[in-house]
């Protein structure tokens, strides 16, 4: 019989936050390789794009065993209504995933929204 262990993230450490004033501004800032799709997350009226640090480095792999996850950065803006796709002039078409069902990502979105004026 297989033992199943659920061990949620205990801490999410974000090293840099980049706030954008509008959806258009955020999307225009994306630098993508040709043909690469853009996928962003949405929850709690916040659209965001995290850049996680790879757990392949020994330090981060050890931190992961302690329940700590590191993001190099997160780019975000407020977006009150969820849409599954958006397209802006001079920007890529973007797919948006509603991550409201993820307790961790929902908490990230709440934190970004609560701290919007600090960035």
C-alpha angles and dihedrals in degrees: 000000000000120000112222117206123189111201112171123203111277098194135014113199116199114195098191136014122200114194121198123200094222145014090249092054092050094048093047089054093060114109110200134172112247110281093011111131121230115228122182133179128240131194137137093013092304128116112202145169117203124200106205124202114242115256088214091094111087095236094052093043089055091046089053090057087057091053096257121132123188127209117194089209146338124213115202150163137178117268112171097191125051118235123175094217135021134184126191132182112270092011139088125266106260132205115214124206119207102225096176090120091064110087091204097049092042089055090049090053092048091050092049091049093047091049097039094116093051093066 
